[in-house]
């Protein structure tokens, strides 16, 4: 019996199906050793030696694996082929004592390391024929990243606790991601819209030919945009005011609209390359609004069950076997004219991590429909997307007939563009939205009838907030992070309340996120510098390829970082971050100041800790009255509550957005603590027609859809 060790039980089940009874495949359940959470765990003076411990959850696993190892005598380590997988294999060697020599004469070790891009019978059998040793370059690259992150996290976070607020944290890569979001928000806030105008001519074909060649009536009219004056292109902001637009309209009075140029050509559109980790995360967001973390969870399930190749990759390589299989499938199912006519190979830009393949289905002929009953809805959607992208990348180009027509009117030129799909090619499998515009058949010098001129006012728009897709794209463009880190980065900065999503599911910084970012930018500029972080990623790549020494890289980073940190402990006082106000404390009469907390700024008494009065700095009022206390109540009187002339009082409680100590949003009364009304779901302001309670928005299946137009399309339930 031969022992094979992988990371997960799902992966072990799939591999067991291919290997037969002479192999026993077991799981390590991820990393079996890690740095301790309770201490720094790095011996800086001893060449940054990490102090690894075995977590409690892994002790039983190690004990069981050791027992099985004694029976087998040796182990085959089949963890993932990237740096993380290589590190898991190395930790298994250390924890299980696998670095012993099994045969002194032949120098045979009691373990073998195998790797594969996909979990298929052929791939695993091929890997078993070509075992290798642990690649310490990959292990050292993973260790270096882990230690760098530990240095920044465990050294900088306590600084934030002392100078800003308890519970805050800083991370080497996450802080750069937060900076991107904060700087985009500042761009939006500082953006000054500029007015500009466009002029469109609604034109009509007037020449009538034989009935057989007459265009359809809906094609006779078309719109052309003003593009030139006196042969010079009018820039986007060229017509700045209504006055300038009116002058052009006046100039065009009585003008003759004549076709002066027709340019017809065939445009060919190439298919997109197969998916890498980042492009898969981006496309899954665009099409399904899957968060990056969720996309990776689903991709992990598809990989471990042998449906797709390894999903953490920045490579565009495709195996020869996969290319030939795709060609065969396309020709047999769509016809020879749909195949590209050659094996299309892609090359990634820059340095890619390890010799992986792009993400693709393990078997191109295993169509999504054949797996529908075996996959749940998210798995099916993602597999369908991966399968279509891969098959499409080997298909023929899509062909469009493009027409550009220029129309003169005095010294002005109008232009209209037409486009019609001639051959769908790869679009048959991988549909992409495009606009088809069909134009009537026109000739040079043909005179057109002007129906009307349409002046339109526009304003320049600020750059949009980042979505999950566009933030990943920005990080990748700047060389920040790697395939395995994009999803954790986005998840971490949201969990730590540094950024949040708006109503359109776009990222905006929280108040505390902006404050911490500004502090790091001003005092630890290298930590949040995009260029410096990208250079560090390059250094890690060089370590992985054996071109750089990991201890040297850590030393070069640590010394100036530690020196600057000690300096900032002396320079920055927590009092520098406190703002004074004119308000007085309602409890003790002391001065009210503005402090920084884990979730942003708030009012607090200056006599803290003697007086613990606090108040929200800004109440996120929803415009919804509290159903519990926002009513007229009889004021108790010395004559008793039933006395006829007892005065009345009104408590105008309103629902405001609040946060728990852990940062979870809820909705409570503004009169707290006098009123304890609270909800987890956001109130709409509408009343339930059945019981009179507030209606709230929910992500769950709606129980009641109110008739109000502004609420349609949202999921509503009774509170």
Secondary structure, DSSP 4 states (H G I P E B T S, - for coil): -EEEEES-HHHHHHHHHHH-TTEEEEE--S-S-EE-SSS--EEGGGTTEE-EE--HHHHHHHHHHHHHHHHHSSEEE---SSHHHHHHHHHHHHHHTTTSEEETTTTEESEEE---SS-SHHHHHHHHHS-B---HHHHHHHHHHHHHHHHHHHHHHHHHHHHT-TT----TTHHHHHHHHHHHHHHHHH----EEEEEEEEEEE-----GGGPPPGGGSEEEEEEEEETTEEPPTTSS-SHHHHHHHHHHTTT--EEEEEEEEEEEEEPPPPPB-HHHHHHHHHHHH---HHHHHHHHHHHHHTTSBS-SS-------HHHHHHHHHHHHHHH-GGGB-SS------SS--SSSPPPB-BS-TTS-HHHHGGGS-HHHHHHHHHHHHHHHHHTBPPEEEEEEEEEEEETTEEEEEEEEEEEE-GGGGTS------B------TT-EEEEEEEEEEEEE--PPPPP-HHHHHHHHHHTT-S-TTTHHHHHHHHHHTTSEEE-TTS-EEE-HHHHHHHHHHHHH-TTTT-HHHHHHHHHHHHHHHTTSS-HHHHHHHHHHHHHHHHHHHHHH--GGGG-EEEEEE-TTT-PEEEEEEETTEEEEEETTTTT---EEESS-EEEEEE-TTTSSEEEPP-TT-TT-TT--EEE---EEEEEE-TT--EEEEETTTTT---EESSPEEEEE-TTT-PEEEE-SS--S---S-GGGTTS-EEE-
